[in-house]
């Protein structure tokens, strides 16, 4: 084979590889959750091979707080303007403390506790949203401030770890009839998000996140939509607090920061755009599942827990680079 033929064949191979790469990025731009879905399925298979007693019900109960934390972080990010809500994790622990210390084991510990806890979580998110819109400060600055505030409040409310009495919430860590109890806590945000799809709010949220100026020109109250997004995240965080109580039947202020980084990593890994205007709850749920299952693999391999934080950072950077490239490819394709 002559040098010209080798060069021609090499050029053709490179062209095919570039075309394949473009096709993959285009696919990811259209189905942003696909990467997290594939990663979840692969890691689930590895987990099942590593452990003959995987225990789906127990695994779901352990996974539920992380999954809900990721879903709770999503609405504010979709709303755009750099809408990270760092206070989700401490709000979850605050909710667990309120239930274990003040509601569980009392006349208020039954079904009536659910709307109370949801209202408290929604109020926390509402305050974040009002501060962001009224003060016109970067959401990261505002929610980082509330992160410190709620974390400190947790230390006051829960000075030492507290164990509660067995209540109906502890059943959510096991099975409710034939159904794993964690499916109720994980499914609650998904159901709320589905129902919201029947009203204009979700469309307005995506419009505000995509281009708030254009949405405002179309008559959308941008501030009100953003406040509602933070309030919705707070409501989901309250469900996460219930999942924490179900898992451990306890409350500890030391867990206030436990879900902050995994939640954001799960959102990004699930394909939600950090610039807003794109995403849902399925992607963050799959992203959180990928992180959780990978943690299981590393722990089973006797990898030091300190490396888990490194793993979160690496996965976050990889997801941002991959999905950012996919979104750039989609924008260039639309311009073409």
Residue frames as qw, qx, qy, qz and C-alpha x, y, z in Angstrom:
[[0.000, 0.889, 0.457, 0.000, 0.00, 0.00, 0.00],
 [0.421, 0.485, -0.019, 0.766, 1.41, 3.37, -1.05],
 [0.212, -0.175, -0.425, 0.862, 1.91, 6.33, 1.30],
 [0.296, -0.092, -0.201, -0.929, -0.97, 8.14, -0.42],
 [0.607, -0.293, -0.656, -0.339, -3.29, 5.20, 0.17],
 [0.484, -0.282, -0.657, 0.504, -2.31, 5.03, 3.87],
 [0.028, -0.090, -0.194, 0.977, -2.91, 8.76, 4.25],
 [0.443, -0.173, -0.411, -0.778, -6.27, 8.48, 2.51],
 [0.621, -0.324, -0.711, -0.058, -7.35, 5.56, 4.72],
 [0.362, -0.231, -0.533, 0.729, -6.18, 7.36, 7.87],
 [0.144, -0.017, -0.020, -0.989, -8.08, 10.47, 6.84],
 [0.553, -0.259, -0.560, -0.560, -11.20, 8.43, 6.23],
 [0.563, -0.311, -0.711, 0.284, -10.91, 6.79, 9.67],
 [0.182, -0.164, -0.351, 0.904, -10.51, 10.17, 11.37],
 [0.327, -0.124, -0.269, -0.897, -13.52, 11.49, 9.49],
 [0.613, -0.322, -0.672, -0.263, -15.63, 8.53, 10.61],
 [0.468, -0.286, -0.617, 0.564, -14.49, 8.99, 14.21],
 [0.018, 0.062, 0.129, -0.990, -15.36, 12.69, 14.10],
 [0.481, -0.206, -0.467, -0.713, -18.75, 11.84, 12.62],
 [0.606, -0.329, -0.721, 0.074, -19.34, 9.23, 15.33],
 [0.303, -0.209, -0.469, 0.803, -18.32, 11.72, 18.01],
 [0.226, -0.056, -0.108, -0.967, -20.71, 14.31, 16.56],
 [0.578, -0.278, -0.619, -0.453, -23.53, 11.74, 16.47],
 [0.526, -0.314, -0.689, 0.386, -22.91, 10.81, 20.12],
 [0.122, -0.164, -0.285, 0.936, -22.90, 14.45, 21.22],
 [0.369, -0.133, -0.340, -0.855, -26.02, 15.15, 19.19],
 [0.591, -0.329, -0.720, -0.151, -27.75, 12.17, 20.80],
 [0.421, -0.314, -0.580, 0.623, -26.76, 13.38, 24.29],
 [0.053, 0.024, 0.040, -0.998, -27.99, 16.87, 23.48],
 [0.520, -0.221, -0.468, -0.680, -31.39, 15.43, 22.57],
 [0.817, -0.427, -0.368, -0.119, -31.56, 12.89, 25.40],
 [0.055, 0.743, -0.467, 0.476, -29.53, 14.55, 28.13],
 [0.699, -0.454, 0.431, -0.347, -30.31, 11.82, 30.68],
 [0.925, 0.273, -0.249, -0.093, -29.01, 9.03, 28.42],
 [0.403, 0.524, -0.642, 0.388, -25.45, 9.08, 29.79],
 [0.354, -0.358, 0.614, -0.608, -26.70, 8.78, 33.39],
 [0.897, 0.037, 0.094, -0.431, -29.11, 6.00, 32.36],
 [0.815, 0.379, -0.432, 0.077, -26.37, 3.94, 30.70],
 [0.178, 0.491, -0.667, 0.532, -24.00, 4.52, 33.63],
 [0.602, -0.277, 0.427, -0.615, -26.70, 3.52, 36.12],
 [0.953, 0.122, -0.076, -0.267, -27.47, 0.27, 34.29],
 [0.656, 0.445, -0.547, 0.269, -23.78, -0.65, 34.05],
 [0.025, -0.438, 0.644, -0.627, -23.11, 0.11, 37.72],
 [0.774, -0.177, 0.239, -0.558, -26.27, -1.72, 38.79],
 [0.924, 0.225, -0.303, -0.064, -25.01, -4.80, 36.96],
 [0.422, 0.450, -0.627, 0.476, -21.64, -4.51, 38.71],
 [0.391, -0.379, 0.492, -0.679, -23.37, -4.16, 42.09],
 [0.911, -0.037, 0.048, -0.407, -25.46, -7.26, 41.47],
 [0.823, 0.325, -0.439, 0.157, -22.35, -9.23, 40.48],
 [0.183, 0.490, -0.607, 0.598, -20.43, -8.05, 43.53],
 [0.313, -0.129, 0.667, -0.663, -23.16, -8.86, 46.03],
 [0.232, -0.207, -0.912, -0.269, -25.47, -11.85, 46.00],
 [0.202, -0.653, -0.682, 0.262, -27.64, -10.17, 48.67],
 [0.187, 0.334, 0.152, 0.911, -28.12, -6.75, 47.12],
 [0.115, -0.534, -0.680, 0.488, -31.39, -6.15, 48.98],
 [0.140, 0.500, 0.424, 0.742, -33.44, -3.85, 46.75],
 [0.353, -0.825, -0.406, -0.174, -35.72, -2.53, 49.54],
 [0.599, -0.644, -0.067, 0.470, -32.83, -1.63, 51.86],
 [0.488, 0.020, 0.300, 0.819, -30.79, -0.13, 49.02],
 [0.022, 0.666, 0.451, 0.593, -33.70, 2.05, 47.92],
 [0.460, -0.837, -0.290, 0.061, -34.18, 3.30, 51.50],
 [0.600, -0.456, 0.102, 0.650, -30.49, 4.25, 51.73],
 [0.371, 0.213, 0.443, 0.788, -30.57, 5.85, 48.28],
 [0.003, 0.797, 0.584, 0.155, -33.77, 7.85, 48.82],
 [0.252, -0.850, -0.124, 0.446, -32.32, 10.91, 50.65],
 [0.343, -0.346, 0.460, 0.742, -29.61, 11.42, 48.01],
 [0.216, 0.401, 0.734, 0.503, -32.10, 10.97, 45.17],
 [0.068, -0.865, -0.497, 0.004, -34.54, 13.46, 46.65],
 [0.339, -0.704, 0.068, 0.620, -31.76, 15.96, 47.40],
 [0.298, -0.064, 0.584, 0.752, -30.81, 15.93, 43.69],
 [0.056, 0.604, 0.695, 0.385, -34.42, 16.35, 42.60],
 [0.232, -0.858, -0.359, 0.286, -34.92, 19.17, 45.14],
 [0.351, -0.521, 0.232, 0.743, -31.91, 21.03, 43.72],
 [0.399, 0.263, 0.676, 0.561, -33.30, 20.89, 40.18],
 [0.153, 0.846, 0.504, 0.086, -36.12, 23.51, 39.96],
 [0.196, -0.897, 0.055, 0.394, -33.89, 26.42, 41.02],
 [0.418, -0.316, 0.591, 0.614, -31.21, 25.39, 38.52],
 [0.342, 0.491, 0.705, 0.380, -33.78, 25.13, 35.71],
 [0.021, 0.920, 0.348, -0.177, -34.95, 28.67, 36.57],
 [0.576, 0.614, 0.015, 0.539, -31.60, 29.99, 35.33],
 [0.095, -0.894, 0.183, -0.398, -29.47, 32.88, 36.57],
 [0.351, 0.387, -0.747, 0.411, -27.06, 30.43, 38.23],
 [0.632, -0.462, 0.031, -0.621, -29.79, 29.16, 40.54],
 [0.546, 0.067, -0.795, 0.258, -27.88, 26.74, 42.74],
 [0.597, -0.638, 0.021, -0.486, -29.63, 26.11, 46.05],
 [0.400, 0.350, -0.765, 0.364, -26.98, 24.97, 48.52],
 [0.367, -0.294, 0.517, -0.715, -29.42, 24.96, 51.44],
 [0.787, -0.044, -0.426, -0.444, -31.25, 21.79, 50.37],
 [0.635, 0.045, -0.728, 0.255, -29.18, 19.42, 52.52],
 [0.080, 0.042, -0.617, 0.782, -29.41, 21.36, 55.83],
 [0.558, -0.081, -0.007, -0.826, -33.14, 21.92, 55.25],
 [0.761, -0.036, -0.611, -0.217, -33.60, 18.14, 54.96],
 [0.473, -0.023, -0.720, 0.508, -31.86, 17.65, 58.30],
 [0.200, -0.097, 0.309, -0.925, -33.88, 20.49, 59.87],
 [0.706, -0.102, -0.294, -0.637, -37.08, 18.73, 58.79],
 [0.716, -0.051, -0.690, 0.088, -35.88, 15.44, 60.26],
 [0.238, 0.050, -0.608, 0.756, -35.04, 17.16, 63.55],
 [0.419, -0.129, 0.090, -0.894, -38.41, 18.87, 63.78],
 [0.788, -0.117, -0.434, -0.421, -40.20, 15.58, 63.28],
 [0.668, -0.012, -0.685, 0.289, -38.05, 13.42, 65.58],
 [0.219, 0.017, -0.539, 0.813, -37.89, 15.95, 68.43],
 [0.256, 0.088, 0.247, -0.930, -41.21, 17.79, 68.26],
 [0.664, 0.107, -0.223, -0.705, -43.76, 15.76, 66.24],
 [0.618, 0.096, -0.774, -0.097, -42.93, 12.06, 66.32],
 [0.359, -0.168, -0.823, 0.408, -44.53, 10.21, 69.19],
 [0.162, 0.252, 0.388, -0.871, -47.09, 12.98, 69.77],
 [0.487, 0.575, 0.586, -0.297, -50.60, 13.59, 68.51],
 [0.355, 0.820, -0.169, -0.417, -48.98, 15.54, 65.66],
 [0.279, -0.476, 0.778, 0.300, -46.83, 12.63, 64.55],
 [0.634, 0.322, 0.703, -0.019, -49.37, 10.97, 62.27],
 [0.493, 0.506, 0.519, 0.482, -50.45, 11.89, 58.78],
 [0.006, -0.978, -0.209, 0.004, -50.99, 15.50, 59.83],
 [0.514, -0.636, 0.273, 0.507, -47.22, 15.88, 60.22],
 [0.603, 0.240, 0.516, 0.560, -46.73, 15.56, 56.45],
 [0.208, 0.842, 0.301, 0.396, -48.39, 18.86, 55.44],
 [0.408, -0.898, 0.050, 0.154, -46.69, 20.58, 58.41],
 [0.646, -0.365, 0.417, 0.524, -43.24, 19.42, 57.29],
 [0.500, 0.464, 0.496, 0.537, -43.97, 20.22, 53.65],
 [0.007, -0.960, -0.218, -0.176, -45.06, 23.74, 54.61],
 [0.504, -0.773, 0.217, 0.319, -41.87, 24.29, 56.63],
 [0.631, -0.071, 0.511, 0.579, -39.69, 23.08, 53.75],
 [0.334, 0.702, 0.459, 0.429, -41.64, 25.18, 51.25],
 [0.204, -0.974, -0.089, 0.048, -41.24, 28.23, 53.51],
 [0.589, -0.527, 0.353, 0.501, -37.45, 27.72, 53.58],
 [0.510, 0.239, 0.560, 0.608, -37.35, 27.61, 49.79],
 [0.103, 0.881, 0.408, 0.218, -39.70, 30.58, 49.56],
 [0.361, -0.875, 0.075, 0.313, -37.38, 32.69, 51.71],
 [0.568, -0.222, 0.498, 0.616, -34.47, 31.77, 49.44],
 [0.367, 0.531, 0.582, 0.495, -36.44, 32.74, 46.35],
 [0.074, -0.959, -0.271, -0.036, -37.58, 36.07, 47.82],
 [0.468, -0.721, 0.227, 0.458, -34.04, 36.94, 48.88],
 [0.544, 0.028, 0.564, 0.621, -32.69, 36.11, 45.42],
 [0.237, 0.660, 0.537, 0.469, -35.32, 38.19, 43.61],
 [0.208, -0.952, -0.224, 0.020, -35.57, 41.11, 46.04],
 [0.484, -0.725, 0.252, 0.420, -31.86, 41.59, 46.75],
 [0.663, 0.732, -0.142, -0.059, -30.83, 40.87, 43.14],
 [0.289, -0.671, 0.680, 0.054, -27.83, 38.93, 44.40],
 [0.452, 0.309, -0.805, -0.231, -26.29, 35.83, 42.87],
 [0.859, -0.296, -0.187, -0.373, -28.33, 32.80, 44.00],
 [0.788, 0.079, -0.503, 0.347, -25.15, 31.00, 45.03],
 [0.141, 0.333, -0.435, 0.824, -24.33, 33.82, 47.47],
 [0.572, -0.340, 0.076, -0.742, -27.84, 33.89, 48.94],
 [0.929, -0.160, -0.249, -0.222, -28.24, 30.13, 49.31],
 [0.634, 0.206, -0.549, 0.505, -24.71, 29.76, 50.69],
 [0.134, -0.366, 0.385, -0.837, -25.69, 32.28, 53.37],
 [0.778, -0.247, 0.024, -0.577, -28.86, 30.32, 54.14],
 [0.839, 0.111, -0.519, 0.118, -26.76, 27.13, 54.11],
 [0.305, 0.251, -0.591, 0.704, -24.70, 28.57, 56.98],
 [0.421, -0.292, 0.225, -0.829, -27.82, 29.84, 58.75],
 [0.881, -0.139, -0.179, -0.415, -29.79, 26.57, 58.58],
 [0.735, 0.165, -0.586, 0.300, -26.69, 24.52, 59.44],
 [0.086, 0.266, -0.542, 0.792, -26.21, 26.66, 62.56],
 [0.635, -0.224, 0.068, -0.736, -29.92, 26.38, 63.35],
 [0.872, -0.010, -0.469, -0.138, -29.64, 22.62, 63.15],
 [0.457, 0.196, -0.657, 0.567, -26.89, 22.68, 65.78],
 [0.261, -0.206, 0.392, -0.858, -29.27, 24.59, 68.06],
 [0.787, -0.073, -0.101, -0.604, -32.29, 22.42, 67.33],
 [0.983, -0.024, -0.183, 0.008, -30.34, 19.12, 67.38],
 [0.150, -0.848, 0.495, -0.113, -27.35, 19.71, 69.69],
 [0.294, -0.336, 0.895, 0.015, -26.77, 15.95, 69.96],
 [0.344, 0.001, -0.809, -0.477, -28.01, 13.06, 67.83],
 [0.534, -0.012, 0.476, -0.699, -31.57, 12.16, 68.77],
 [0.106, -0.068, -0.955, -0.270, -33.33, 8.85, 68.21],
 [0.514, -0.106, -0.013, -0.851, -37.09, 8.88, 67.81],
 [0.607, 0.040, 0.706, -0.362, -39.86, 6.47, 68.63],
 [0.201, 0.117, 0.869, 0.436, -41.01, 3.97, 66.04],
 [0.421, 0.494, 0.244, -0.721, -43.70, 5.64, 63.94],
 [0.767, 0.523, 0.357, -0.101, -45.33, 5.10, 60.58],
 [0.318, 0.868, -0.344, -0.165, -42.38, 6.85, 58.93],
 [0.333, -0.516, 0.784, 0.087, -39.99, 4.06, 59.87],
 [0.760, 0.271, 0.586, -0.074, -42.08, 1.70, 57.73],
 [0.535, 0.822, -0.077, -0.183, -40.92, 3.69, 54.71],
 [0.042, -0.680, 0.723, 0.112, -37.47, 2.16, 55.13],
 [0.415, -0.036, 0.909, -0.002, -38.98, -1.30, 54.73],
 [0.067, -0.211, -0.784, -0.580, -41.96, -2.46, 52.74],
 [0.453, 0.165, 0.318, -0.817, -45.51, -1.18, 52.70],
 [0.880, 0.292, 0.232, -0.294, -47.28, -4.34, 51.69],
 [0.878, 0.168, 0.289, 0.343, -45.42, -5.64, 48.63],
 [0.394, 0.840, 0.030, 0.372, -44.06, -2.18, 47.73],
 [0.598, -0.045, -0.290, 0.746, -40.67, -0.88, 48.97],
 [0.176, -0.835, -0.405, 0.330, -41.49, 2.09, 51.20],
 [0.318, -0.453, 0.218, 0.804, -38.77, 4.25, 49.65],
 [0.213, 0.347, 0.664, 0.627, -40.72, 4.29, 46.40],
 [0.106, -0.849, -0.517, 0.002, -43.28, 6.52, 48.12],
 [0.306, -0.791, 0.021, 0.529, -40.70, 9.12, 49.16],
 [0.331, -0.204, 0.556, 0.734, -38.80, 8.99, 45.87],
 [0.166, 0.469, 0.751, 0.435, -42.04, 8.97, 43.93],
 [0.064, -0.798, -0.464, 0.380, -43.58, 11.98, 45.71],
 [0.072, -0.625, 0.217, 0.746, -41.44, 14.64, 43.94],
 [0.121, -0.001, 0.794, 0.596, -41.90, 12.82, 40.63],
 [0.046, 0.617, 0.784, 0.048, -45.68, 12.83, 41.09],
 [0.057, -0.803, -0.225, 0.549, -45.72, 16.52, 42.02],
 [0.127, -0.435, 0.489, 0.746, -43.55, 17.34, 39.00],
 [0.118, 0.260, 0.863, 0.417, -45.88, 15.33, 36.76],
 [0.012, 0.756, 0.634, -0.163, -48.95, 17.15, 38.07],
 [0.115, -0.698, 0.045, 0.706, -47.25, 20.52, 37.60],
 [0.218, -0.068, 0.691, 0.685, -46.96, 19.63, 33.92],
 [0.088, 0.600, 0.767, 0.210, -50.72, 20.10, 33.59],
 [0.067, -0.930, -0.245, 0.268, -50.51, 23.78, 34.53],
 [0.499, 0.831, -0.068, 0.236, -48.55, 26.55, 32.76],
 [0.451, -0.841, 0.287, 0.079, -45.90, 26.81, 35.50],
 [0.786, -0.196, 0.450, 0.376, -43.49, 24.24, 34.08],
 [0.576, 0.606, 0.315, 0.450, -43.55, 25.86, 30.63],
 [0.040, -0.974, 0.036, -0.218, -42.98, 29.27, 32.20],
 [0.667, -0.641, 0.327, 0.192, -40.12, 27.87, 34.30],
 [0.760, 0.104, 0.425, 0.480, -38.36, 26.50, 31.23],
 [0.351, 0.814, 0.230, 0.401, -38.96, 29.78, 29.38],
 [0.299, -0.942, 0.139, -0.059, -37.52, 31.85, 32.24],
 [0.738, -0.444, 0.407, 0.304, -34.49, 29.58, 32.48],
 [0.700, 0.366, 0.397, 0.467, -33.87, 29.73, 28.75],
 [0.258, 0.326, 0.114, 0.902, -34.17, 33.50, 28.33],
 [0.144, -0.562, -0.630, 0.517, -35.67, 35.53, 31.16],
 [0.057, 0.358, -0.097, -0.927, -35.76, 38.73, 29.09],
 [0.282, -0.057, -0.701, -0.653, -37.75, 37.07, 26.33],
 [0.278, -0.429, -0.854, 0.102, -40.05, 35.45, 28.91],
 [0.080, -0.497, -0.386, 0.773, -40.63, 38.84, 30.55],
 [0.167, 0.221, -0.352, -0.894, -41.44, 40.38, 27.17],
 [0.335, -0.195, -0.822, -0.417, -44.01, 37.61, 26.67],
 [0.533, -0.523, -0.098, -0.658, -45.79, 38.59, 29.87],
 [0.799, -0.230, -0.526, 0.178, -44.27, 36.04, 32.27],
 [0.390, -0.866, 0.191, -0.248, -43.67, 37.28, 35.81],
 [0.649, 0.421, -0.575, 0.267, -40.04, 36.17, 36.00],
 [0.081, -0.438, 0.638, -0.628, -39.55, 36.90, 39.71],
 [0.758, -0.163, 0.278, -0.567, -42.69, 35.03, 40.69],
 [0.924, 0.231, -0.286, -0.105, -41.67, 31.97, 38.66],
 [0.466, 0.447, -0.633, 0.427, -38.20, 31.93, 40.22],
 [0.357, -0.370, 0.542, -0.664, -39.59, 32.29, 43.74],
 [0.899, -0.012, 0.078, -0.431, -41.97, 29.40, 43.04],
 [0.783, 0.369, -0.491, 0.094, -39.03, 27.29, 41.78],
 [0.160, 0.411, -0.697, 0.565, -37.12, 27.75, 45.04],
 [0.609, -0.207, 0.384, -0.662, -40.28, 27.08, 47.06],
 [0.929, 0.151, -0.199, -0.272, -40.83, 23.86, 45.09],
 [0.574, 0.399, -0.639, 0.320, -37.25, 22.79, 45.83],
 [0.187, -0.355, 0.617, -0.677, -37.87, 23.43, 49.53],
 [0.830, -0.054, 0.119, -0.542, -41.02, 21.30, 49.38],
 [0.870, 0.268, -0.414, 0.003, -39.01, 18.45, 47.83],
 [0.250, 0.458, -0.672, 0.525, -36.34, 18.92, 50.52],
 [0.571, -0.289, 0.422, -0.642, -39.03, 18.32, 53.14],
 [0.958, 0.104, -0.118, -0.240, -39.79, 14.99, 51.47],
 [0.613, 0.445, -0.566, 0.324, -36.05, 14.29, 51.69],
 [0.193, -0.449, 0.593, -0.640, -36.19, 14.99, 55.42],
 [0.858, -0.105, 0.188, -0.466, -38.95, 12.40, 55.75],
 [0.882, 0.316, -0.349, 0.037, -36.73, 9.93, 53.87],
 [0.244, 0.515, -0.643, 0.513, -33.91, 10.64, 56.36],
 [0.546, -0.309, 0.483, -0.610, -36.23, 9.90, 59.29],
 [0.945, 0.108, -0.047, -0.305, -37.44, 6.71, 57.59],
 [0.703, 0.454, -0.511, 0.197, -33.86, 5.55, 57.05],
 [0.392, 0.274, -0.652, 0.589, -32.41, 6.14, 60.51],
 [0.509, -0.699, -0.489, -0.113, -35.33, 7.09, 62.80],
 [0.555, -0.521, -0.164, 0.627, -33.01, 9.77, 64.13],
 [0.269, 0.935, 0.074, 0.217, -31.80, 13.31, 63.58],
 [0.702, -0.388, 0.048, 0.595, -28.23, 14.58, 63.69],
 [0.154, 0.949, -0.039, -0.273, -26.97, 18.07, 62.89],
 [0.413, -0.509, 0.621, 0.429, -23.71, 16.46, 61.77],
 [0.520, 0.298, 0.735, 0.317, -25.47, 15.32, 58.60],
 [0.221, 0.808, 0.219, -0.499, -26.39, 18.87, 57.54],
 [0.181, 0.718, -0.451, -0.499, -23.82, 18.96, 54.75],
 [0.578, -0.124, 0.798, 0.120, -23.97, 15.30, 53.75],
 [0.572, 0.500, 0.640, 0.115, -26.12, 15.69, 50.64],
 [0.128, 0.850, -0.038, -0.509, -24.98, 19.08, 49.31],
 [0.002, -0.559, 0.664, 0.497, -22.24, 18.00, 46.90],
 [0.278, 0.107, 0.936, 0.189, -23.80, 14.67, 45.80],
 [0.362, 0.688, 0.540, -0.321, -27.06, 16.51, 45.05],
 [0.235, 0.806, -0.219, -0.497, -25.43, 19.03, 42.70],
 [0.115, -0.379, 0.845, 0.361, -23.30, 16.31, 41.11],
 [0.378, 0.310, 0.872, -0.036, -26.41, 14.21, 40.52],
 [0.376, 0.785, 0.263, -0.416, -28.22, 17.11, 38.84],
 [0.159, 0.732, -0.483, -0.455, -25.32, 17.81, 36.48],
 [0.207, -0.209, 0.932, 0.211, -24.63, 14.15, 35.76],
 [0.423, 0.453, 0.764, -0.183, -28.31, 13.72, 34.91],
 [0.363, 0.363, 0.551, 0.658, -28.01, 16.22, 32.08],
 [0.046, -0.910, -0.392, 0.130, -29.68, 19.30, 33.58],
 [0.468, 0.601, 0.009, 0.649, -28.16, 22.43, 32.05],
 [0.455, -0.400, -0.363, 0.708, -26.32, 24.61, 34.58],
 [0.053, 0.016, 0.167, 0.984, -27.43, 27.61, 32.51],
 [0.384, 0.318, 0.528, -0.688, -31.09, 26.82, 33.09],
 [0.555, 0.406, -0.176, -0.704, -34.05, 26.24, 30.80],
 [0.687, 0.257, -0.634, -0.244, -33.49, 22.53, 30.33],
 [0.150, 0.196, -0.906, 0.344, -34.08, 19.42, 32.41],
 [0.715, -0.389, -0.294, -0.500, -36.51, 17.54, 34.59],
 [0.602, -0.569, 0.459, -0.322, -36.42, 15.17, 37.55],
 [0.994, 0.102, 0.034, 0.001, -35.66, 11.88, 35.79],
 [0.600, 0.614, -0.338, 0.387, -32.13, 12.99, 34.88],
 [0.154, -0.649, 0.525, -0.528, -31.13, 14.06, 38.43],
 [0.872, -0.261, 0.277, -0.308, -32.66, 10.84, 39.78],
 [0.944, 0.278, -0.075, 0.159, -30.50, 8.77, 37.41],
 [0.339, 0.704, -0.407, 0.473, -27.46, 10.95, 38.15],
 [0.478, -0.575, 0.476, -0.462, -27.88, 10.37, 41.88],
 [0.977, -0.044, 0.156, -0.136, -28.33, 6.64, 41.22],
 [0.752, 0.519, -0.283, 0.292, -25.04, 6.57, 39.29],
 [0.029, 0.675, -0.511, 0.531, -23.19, 8.23, 42.16],
 [0.724, -0.396, 0.377, -0.420, -24.78, 5.98, 44.77],
 [0.991, 0.127, 0.039, -0.025, -24.06, 2.78, 42.86],
 [0.587, 0.597, -0.379, 0.394, -20.47, 3.83, 42.15],
 [0.288, -0.641, 0.498, -0.508, -20.03, 4.54, 45.86],
 [0.915, -0.190, 0.254, -0.249, -21.20, 0.99, 46.58],
 [0.887, 0.389, -0.170, 0.183, -18.69, -0.40, 44.09],
 [0.285, 0.673, -0.465, 0.500, -15.81, 1.54, 45.64],
 [0.538, -0.526, 0.454, -0.478, -16.79, 0.60, 49.18],
 [0.985, 0.001, 0.117, -0.123, -17.06, -3.06, 48.19],
 [0.772, 0.471, -0.234, 0.357, -13.56, -2.75, 46.73],
 [0.678, -0.543, -0.210, 0.449, -12.32, -1.41, 50.11],
 [0.357, 0.511, 0.053, 0.780, -11.54, 2.01, 48.70],
 [0.238, -0.255, -0.482, 0.804, -11.15, 4.64, 51.43],
 [0.086, 0.797, 0.591, -0.088, -14.31, 6.74, 51.97],
 [0.169, -0.709, 0.062, 0.681, -12.17, 9.88, 51.65],
 [0.205, -0.105, 0.668, 0.708, -11.83, 9.12, 47.94],
 [0.201, 0.631, 0.748, 0.038, -15.59, 9.40, 47.51],
 [0.028, 0.864, 0.136, -0.484, -15.34, 13.19, 47.62],
 [0.159, -0.449, 0.597, 0.645, -12.67, 13.04, 44.91],
 [0.247, 0.274, 0.880, 0.300, -15.03, 10.83, 42.90],
 [0.171, 0.803, 0.510, -0.255, -17.84, 13.39, 43.17],
 [0.025, -0.782, 0.196, 0.591, -15.54, 16.10, 41.85],
 [0.200, -0.230, 0.784, 0.541, -14.23, 14.00, 38.95],
 [0.233, 0.475, 0.837, 0.138, -17.74, 12.92, 37.93],
 [0.109, 0.848, 0.313, -0.413, -18.95, 16.51, 38.12],
 [0.052, -0.647, 0.425, 0.631, -16.15, 17.79, 35.87],
 [0.217, -0.005, 0.881, 0.421, -16.61, 14.93, 33.41],
 [0.223, 0.636, 0.736, -0.058, -20.36, 15.47, 33.20],
 [0.082, 0.844, 0.077, -0.525, -19.98, 19.22, 32.69],
 [0.100, -0.487, 0.620, 0.607, -17.42, 18.68, 29.91],
 [0.203, 0.158, 0.916, 0.308, -19.38, 15.94, 28.13],
 [0.160, 0.709, 0.682, -0.087, -22.84, 17.45, 28.37],
 [0.006, -0.786, 0.039, 0.617, -21.52, 20.96, 27.75],
 [0.120, -0.293, 0.712, 0.626, -19.99, 19.68, 24.51],
 [0.179, 0.412, 0.877, 0.170, -23.30, 18.05, 23.60],
 [0.102, 0.826, 0.432, -0.347, -25.23, 21.28, 24.17],
 [0.064, -0.651, 0.338, 0.677, -22.66, 23.26, 22.16],
 [0.177, -0.007, 0.853, 0.491, -23.00, 20.78, 19.31],
 [0.167, 0.636, 0.753, -0.038, -26.78, 21.16, 19.42],
 [0.041, 0.833, 0.127, -0.537, -26.52, 24.97, 19.27],
 [0.093, -0.467, 0.586, 0.656, -24.13, 24.81, 16.33],
 [0.201, 0.235, 0.902, 0.302, -26.43, 22.34, 14.57],
 [0.160, 0.772, 0.566, -0.240, -29.40, 24.68, 14.99],
 [0.004, 0.768, -0.165, -0.619, -27.41, 27.64, 13.61],
 [0.166, -0.216, 0.785, 0.557, -26.34, 25.53, 10.64]]
